[in-house]
Amino acid sequence: MIDFHVHLFPDNMFDALWKTFYKLYGITILYKYYYRQCIEYLQAHNVHHIVYSNYAHKKGIAQWLNFWNRQILDEFDNLYCFAAYHPDDENSLVHAEEIISHQKILGIKIHCLVQEIAPDDERLFPLYEMLMDKKKRLLMHAGTGPVGNEFVGIKRFRSLMDRYPNLPVNIAHLGGLEYAEFIRLLDEYPNLYMDTAFCFWPQTPWCYNLDINILERYKDRIIYGSDFPNIFLPREDEINYLRELNLSDDFYNKVFRENGIKLLAGSF
């Protein structure tokens, strides 16, 4: 199995994040594991390749985070990363170009909700152009679920893709809550992929709610992700629910492994 949506942070940042989740949303994280524990847990649960990200929630920390990313990428095998970026940092593009030169850095993570940066914010345009030039990818939280603000949603993301139709983007959380609108983009933009993180807990109001045949139709462009450890329901519940949909073996093989292998191919 390949998990294409994991979060790893330095321990003190995890502590701050978990306190923020509870303060803002009343959410208690189920797996309060620091980064070493996260890696050990996932490896013990059949995850052979871990693709994680972290993000700069404010100006001035991306370079520090990326220094930490280099350290743990060099320490652990089968670990890959979407690095941190903030457009208001001094020399932000220079630092971004430097970090993505690392073989195990797949690209850059932009968390539109948390960073309060819209996908079509012109401050990000030089980053997008550099990622395309360097043949790296973007991981973007651009959807409205499970919570949203004025920086997320299909309108702002479509505006981005209209400008950069060849931009290679992994859309987090299947674009939820606007599942149908985001999934339709796969027909228009060949370099888009979508991950499953946070979308298949049947007991939540934001669970994927479209025809399951749509998943089968786009099985070549969907990758499994868990959002681990920043979740408040059991990780296995999503995996089990996906299995219970009784999709084809080809779907499960592609979503849980083969599509991820394809995206990682340049890093092996």
C-alpha positions in Angstrom: 0.0 0.0 0.0 1.1 3.6 -0.6 -0.4 6.4 1.5 -0.2 9.6 -0.5 -1.7 11.9 2.2 0.1 11.8 5.5 1.1 14.8 7.7 4.4 14.9 9.5 5.5 17.8 11.6 8.2 18.5 14.2 6.8 17.4 17.6 6.1 20.9 19.0 4.2 21.8 15.9 2.0 18.6 16.2 1.2 19.7 19.8 0.2 23.2 18.6 -1.9 21.7 15.7 -3.8 19.3 18.0 -4.6 22.1 20.4 -5.8 24.3 17.5 -8.1 21.5 16.1 -9.7 21.2 19.5 -10.0 25.0 20.0 -11.5 25.8 16.6 -13.5 22.7 15.8 -13.9 20.8 19.1 -12.0 17.9 17.5 -9.8 15.5 19.6 -7.2 13.8 17.5 -7.4 10.0 17.9 -3.8 9.3 17.0 -1.6 11.7 18.9 1.6 10.2 17.5 4.7 12.2 16.8 6.5 11.7 13.5 8.6 8.7 14.4 5.6 6.9 15.9 3.5 7.8 12.7 6.1 6.2 10.5 6.4 3.1 12.7 2.6 2.7 12.8 2.0 3.1 9.1 4.8 0.7 8.2 3.4 -1.8 10.7 0.0 -1.5 8.9 1.2 -2.4 5.4 2.1 1.1 4.2 5.3 0.5 2.3 5.7 4.0 0.9 4.6 7.1 2.9 4.1 10.4 1.1 3.7 13.2 3.7 3.3 17.0 3.6 3.5 19.9 6.0 2.6 23.5 5.4 3.7 27.0 6.5 0.6 28.4 8.3 2.4 31.8 8.5 5.2 33.7 7.0 8.7 32.8 8.1 8.6 29.1 8.9 8.7 27.3 5.5 12.5 27.3 5.3 12.8 25.9 8.8 10.2 23.2 8.1 12.0 22.3 4.9 15.3 21.9 6.7 13.6 19.5 9.0 12.0 17.7 6.0 15.5 17.1 4.5 16.7 15.6 7.8 13.9 13.0 8.1 13.9 12.2 4.3 17.5 11.4 4.6 16.9 9.2 7.6 14.0 7.1 6.5 13.6 4.9 3.5 10.4 4.9 1.4 9.5 8.3 2.7 8.6 11.2 0.3 7.4 14.7 0.8 5.4 17.7 -0.5 7.4 20.6 1.0 6.3 23.8 2.7 6.0 27.1 1.0 4.8 30.6 1.8 4.8 33.3 -0.9 5.5 36.1 1.4 8.8 34.7 2.7 11.9 36.5 1.6 13.4 34.7 -1.4 10.6 32.2 -1.2 11.0 31.0 -4.8 14.8 30.5 -4.4 14.2 28.4 -1.3 11.4 26.4 -3.1 13.7 25.7 -6.0 16.4 24.5 -3.6 14.1 22.1 -1.7 12.5 20.5 -4.7 15.9 19.6 -6.0 15.9 16.9 -3.3 15.1 13.6 -5.0 12.5 12.6 -2.4 10.6 15.9 -2.6 7.7 15.4 -5.0 6.6 19.1 -5.0 5.0 21.7 -2.8 2.0 21.7 -0.5 -0.5 24.6 -0.5 -3.2 24.5 2.1 -5.6 27.2 0.9 -7.8 27.0 3.9 -5.1 27.3 6.6 -2.7 29.5 4.7 -5.6 31.8 3.6 -4.2 31.8 0.0 -6.6 31.2 -2.9 -5.5 28.9 -5.7 -5.5 31.7 -8.2 -3.6 34.2 -6.0 -1.1 35.7 -8.4 1.6 35.5 -5.7 1.7 31.8 -6.4 2.0 32.0 -10.2 5.9 32.0 -10.2 5.8 28.9 -8.0 3.4 27.1 -10.4 5.6 27.9 -13.4 8.7 26.7 -11.6 7.0 23.4 -10.6 6.0 22.8 -14.2 9.5 23.6 -15.4 11.1 21.3 -12.9 8.5 18.5 -13.5 7.3 18.5 -9.9 3.8 18.4 -8.5 1.5 20.5 -6.3 -0.6 19.1 -3.5 -3.4 21.5 -2.8 -6.2 21.6 -0.3 -8.7 23.6 -2.3 -12.1 22.2 -1.4 -14.7 23.4 1.0 -14.8 20.3 3.2 -15.1 19.6 6.0 -14.9 23.3 6.6 -14.3 26.2 4.2 -13.6 29.9 3.8 -13.4 32.4 1.0 -10.0 31.0 -0.2 -11.3 27.6 -1.2 -13.9 26.2 -3.6 -14.3 25.1 -7.2 -14.6 28.7 -8.6 -11.1 29.8 -7.4 -9.5 26.4 -8.4 -11.1 26.4 -11.9 -9.7 29.9 -12.3 -6.2 28.5 -11.6 -6.7 25.7 -14.1 -8.0 28.0 -16.8 -4.7 29.9 -16.5 -2.4 26.8 -16.1 -4.2 23.9 -17.8 -1.1 21.6 -17.7 -0.3 22.2 -14.0 0.3 18.8 -12.3 -1.9 18.9 -9.1 -3.0 16.4 -6.6 -6.4 17.6 -5.3 -6.7 16.7 -1.6 -9.9 15.0 -0.3 -11.5 14.4 -3.8 -12.3 18.1 -3.8 -14.9 17.7 -1.1 -17.4 19.0 -0.4 -17.9 19.8 -4.1 -17.1 16.3 -5.2 -19.0 16.4 -8.5 -17.6 19.7 -9.6 -14.0 18.8 -8.9 -14.2 15.3 -10.3 -15.5 16.7 -13.6 -12.2 18.5 -13.9 -10.4 15.2 -14.5 -12.0 15.1 -18.0 -10.5 18.5 -18.9 -7.0 18.5 -17.2 -4.8 15.4 -17.8 -2.3 16.2 -15.0 -4.8 16.2 -12.2 -5.1 13.5 -9.6 -7.3 13.3 -6.5 -6.7 11.7 -3.2 -9.3 9.9 -1.0 -8.3 11.4 2.4 -11.1 12.1 4.8 -13.8 11.2 2.3 -15.0 7.6 3.2 -16.1 7.6 6.8 -19.8 6.7 6.4 -20.7 8.2 9.8 -19.7 11.7 8.7 -21.8 14.3 6.8 -19.0 14.9 4.3 -18.7 11.3 3.2 -18.4 10.8 -0.6 -22.0 10.9 -1.8 -21.9 10.3 -5.6 -22.5 7.2 -7.6 -19.8 4.6 -6.9 -19.5 4.0 -10.6 -17.8 7.4 -10.8 -15.0 6.1 -8.7 -14.6 3.1 -11.1 -14.6 5.4 -14.1 -11.8 7.5 -12.7 -9.8 4.8 -11.0 -6.6 5.7 -13.0 -6.6 9.2 -11.4 -7.4 8.5 -7.8 -4.8 7.8 -5.1 -5.3 6.6 -1.6 -4.6 9.0 1.3 -5.4 8.8 5.0 -4.7 12.3 6.5 -2.9 10.3 9.2 -2.4 11.1 12.1 -4.6 14.2 12.1 -7.9 12.3 12.2 -10.4 11.7 14.9 -12.0 8.4 13.6 -10.2 5.1 13.1 -8.0 5.1 10.0 -9.1 1.5 9.2 -12.8 2.6 8.9 -12.1 4.4 5.7 -10.2 1.5 4.2 -12.9 -1.0 5.2 -15.7 1.2 3.8 -13.9 1.5 0.5 -13.5 -2.3 0.4 -17.2 -2.7 1.2 -18.2 -0.7 -1.9 -17.3 -3.9 -3.9 -15.5 -2.1 -6.6 -13.3 -4.0 -9.1 -10.0 -5.5 -8.1 -8.5 -3.2 -10.7 -9.8 -0.2 -8.8 -8.3 -1.3 -5.5 -4.9 -2.2 -7.1 -4.7 1.1 -8.8 -5.9 3.4 -6.0 -4.0 1.7 -3.2 -0.8 1.1 -5.1 -0.3 1.4 -8.8 -1.3 5.0 -9.3 1.0 6.0 -6.5 3.9 4.0 -8.0 3.3 5.9 -11.2 3.5 9.3 -9.5 6.6 8.2 -7.5 8.4 6.8 -10.6 10.7 9.7 -11.0 11.9 9.4 -7.4 12.9 5.7 -7.3 
